[in-house]
């Protein structure tokens, strides 16, 4: 939507337009676009707000003016000439490739559809934001107001910008299914080598990658994060229990009563190790002039850097070995403890299980599909040990720097 705002400013609002004519008779988008009175007024309000010297007053006025412009761009009819609409004109600009080898060609149906999908999602948020603002005195009227707005401006039969966009998306879905994928991977006849866009990969290299990342993660965990790891109870999935139906906020396998014998003292185990080891104490604890003891910021930063390196290797180990890789949006949404939604990392059948869901439609319910992956035992046990021992220490370090902060539930 920010790009749309810039497009409107440069192409529609600025005198003379932003684009240049290759020939005198060439028709430019600015010649076709016909902004509505409401759109023009909203843009004038934005420019007026920018001229105000008081920063706080400017910000407030600017927010209201931009909201008005976005709504004006979404909520109007376009009639028989769709590209009079600044939104649809902007979509036309997105339909062509502007960089790379394909410059001057059309975008692939799927790629163009992604642009339209992004616009659709943000426009829905704008309408929802306006509904909450408009009906703030009576929240029960928000669904009624939303239904009325969507029926008028946001459905496929409406002669509105997003009525057209929703129709285009249906066509693009249909065309996209029949399109032949470009840049296809090519396998060797023996199935041991694949080539994709000039990059050649041997199947044996995958096992080497997994082994290398596992060794790196294991070394980081034991040597750097667990300070050698001697005397710590190893967390092993085969002997740990989990309640798959646990919905308590913050709950995880750590909450299961049967695991208490393995987790007793685990939260403070690493901090006690720092206190009891001369070398670690000198590294992590500093004494102030008044004699008080505090954690060393530099040592905490180094420890956090090691944790991030471990998680980088862990990401690969969760992505490649368990089976067909899940999409990035699914993998990066994995949580190790319950939030408002149930966590994704579970222990089941003596293995660590990642349970994520996905959907590709615009609906919010009824179209979710399950993606379940079991991690190899060695990899799963690494993550369990990290969660049991390292996360509590990272939480302590985080609160030392930002009191009251909570470490992310995302793995």
C-alpha positions, -999 to +999 in steps of 0.1 A: +000+000+000+030+023+005+039+017-031+003+025-041+005+058-022+038+067-039+023+058-073-007+080-067+015+109-056+039+107-085+015+098-114-017+114-103-010+142-079+022+157-092+017+182-121+030+167-154+031+132-140+061+111-132+063+091-165+078+105-197+065+102-233+086+083-259+065+099-286+042+130-285+011+109-290+019+083-264-008+077-238+004+076-202-014+063-172-019+098-159-039+106-190-064+079-182-067+080-144-096+101-132-093+106-094-125+111-075-133+142-056-128+124-023-094+111-034-082+145-045-094+161-012-077+133+008-044+139-010-047+177-004-051+169+033-020+148+032+000+177+017-015+201+041-006+179+071+030+177+059+032+215+059+024+217+096+055+224+117+043+207+149+056+171+146+030+155+169+001+174+152+015+165+118+017+128+126-019+127+138-033+146+109-012+126+085-026+093+098-062+105+094-055+118+059-038+087+047-066+065+060-091+087+041-071+084+009-068+046+012-105+043+018-112+066-011-090+045-034-108+013-023-144+025-019-156+039-053-171+026-085-151+025-118-177+020-145-168+008-179-132+021-180-114+002-152-081+020-155-096+053-145-090+039-110-056+046-096-056+012-079-062-007-111-037+015-130-012+006-103-020-031-108-013-027-145+022-014-136+028-045-115+018-068-143+050-061-163+086-072-155+108-042-148+142-059-141+163-089-150+163-110-182+125-107-186+123-070-187+096-058-210+076-091-207+045-099-186+048-113-151+040-150-146+004-155-136+013-168-102+037-139-095+012-113-106-015-130-085+008-127-055+009-089-060-029-088-062-032-110-031-010-087-011-031-057-021-063-076-013-051-085+022-039-050+031-071-035+017-091-058+039-071-046+069-078-010+060-115-016+058-114-034+091-094-006+107-120+019+094-149-002+107-133-003+142-128+035+141-162+042+127-181+020+152-158+025+182-188+035+204-207+003+196-185-027+189-215-049+181-221-029+149-186-036+135-196-069+118-227-052+104-207-023+091-181-047+076-208-068+058-223-036+043-189-023+031-178-056+016-211-062-001-209-028-017-171-026-026-154-059-019-170-087-038-165-101-073-197-087-089-190-051-077-179-025-103-152-014-079-114-016-080-113-047-057-143-062-075-121-062-106-091-075-087-110-104-072-122-113-107-087-111-121-075-134-094-100-161-104-088-159-140-051-160-129-057-191-108-073-208-138-045-197-162-018-205-136-028-241-133-024-246-171+009-227-173+040-247-179+065-240-151+097-223-161+132-231-147+123-268-141+147-290-122+164-317-144+173-350-130+200-373-142+189-407-155+203-425-124+184-401-101+215-391-082+220-356-096+197-327-101+204-294-120+184-263-113+192-229-130+228-238-135+234-252-100+242-289-098+235-310-067+245-345-060+222-365-036+253-375-016+259-338-008+226-336+011+237-361+037+271-343+039+252-310+045+230-325+073+260-341+090+280-309+088+252-288+103+245-314+130+281-314+140+282-276+141+250-274+161+261-301+185+295-284+191+279-250+196+253-264+221+277-285+242+308-263+241+295-228+240+259-228+252+260-255+279+296-246+289+308-281+283+276-298+294+292-321+320+268-331+348+236-319+330+208-345+324+205-350+287+170-343+273+160-374+253+126-377+236+123-414+242+119-409+280+100-376+280+062-372+281+040-346+265+003-336+267-008-330+231-040-314+242-024-289+267-039-255+260-025-236+290-008-203+280+030-208+281+025-246+284+048-271+267+064-305+273+083-287+301+049-285+320+043-323+320+045-337+356+062-369+344+092-349+332+099-332+366+126-357+375+146-347+344+139-310+346+145-304+383+169-274+386+172-272+348+161-235+347+190-223+368+215-250+359+236-229+336+235-198+358+247-219+388+274-232+365+285-196+358+285-188+396+305-220+405+332-218+378+360-193+382+366-189+345+329-184+337+323-161+367+352-139+355+337-138+320+300-132+328+300-114+362+314-079+368+318-061+400+309-024+401+326+003+421+300+000+449+307-037+452+275-049+435+277-078+410+261-076+375+261-096+343+286-084+317+268-070+285+296-081+262+296-117+275+258-118+272+261-105+236+286-132+227+264-159+242+234-147+223+255-147+190+263-184+197+226-191+203+217-175+170+244-196+152+230-227+168+194-218+157+207-211+122+220-247+119+189-259+137+167-243+110+185-264+083+182-295+105+144-290+109+140-282+072+159-309+053+161-343+071+125-348+082+111-353+047+097-330+020+106-295+032+077-273+044+073-238+032+093-210+048+061-194+063+053-226+081+088-234+093+094-199+106+061-199+125+069-229+147+065-222+184+079-243+212+053-232+238+016-223+238+006-187+230-030-177+221-026-207+198-014-241+205+024-248+200+038-266+170+067-285+187+054-317+204+068-350+216+049-380+203+058-417+199+092-410+215+101-384+188+099-346+184+071-337+161+066-305+142+029-299+135+020-269+113-010-259+092-013-239+061-038-225+036-036-207+003-071-192+002-084-159+014-108-175+038-098-177+075-113-211+083-122-244+067-093-246+043-063-255+065-042-285+057-018-303+081+019-306+076+035-330+101+072-338+103+091-360+127+126-349+135+154-376+136+161-385+172+195-369+174+182-336+160+151-336+182+172-342+213+194-312+205+164-290+204+149-304+236+182-298+254+184-263+240+148-255+252+153-269+287+187-253+295+196-225+271+163-207+268+160-200+306+195-185+306+187-164+275+155-152+292+176-141+322+200-122+300+172-106+281+155-093+313+189-080+325+189-057+294+151-052+291+133-057+325+100-076+321+107-088+286+098-123+275+118-144+251+101-152+219+078-184+217+090-189+182+117-216+179 
